[in-house]
Amino acid sequence: MKNSRIDRVTHSICERGCRYVNAILHDKKAQQNCGELLKLNRDEQKTVIKELKSVMSVYDQTGSCSV
């Protein structure tokens, strides 16, 4: 069963663009200041980060997201 709250947060972060997503994935300070992530508990945050990595792996393969 999908967690719609996690899906909403993941989608919200992705809507802000590749640079933002990459900042969240690679910068702990950006993660700590991400309003969307702050609304979630630690386990939910980990799930969102995992989902974001999955999404970005597609862009890495296609080269369609320049940073």
Phi, psi and omega in degrees: 000130181282148177263108185296330178294315178295317178300317180297315181294315179301314180297317181299317179294316180298325180298339182277355172104167184299317182299317180295314180299314179297323176298317179298320183285332189244000184226110182302324180295319178297320177299315183292337181260003181282110182303323181296315181292327182296341179281350186251158173282172186301316180296319178294321178299316179299321179294318178297315179300318178298317179295319180296320177298320179296315179298313183291334178297328177294316179295323178298320181290323183269342181071018185271001179238098179273137182254000000 
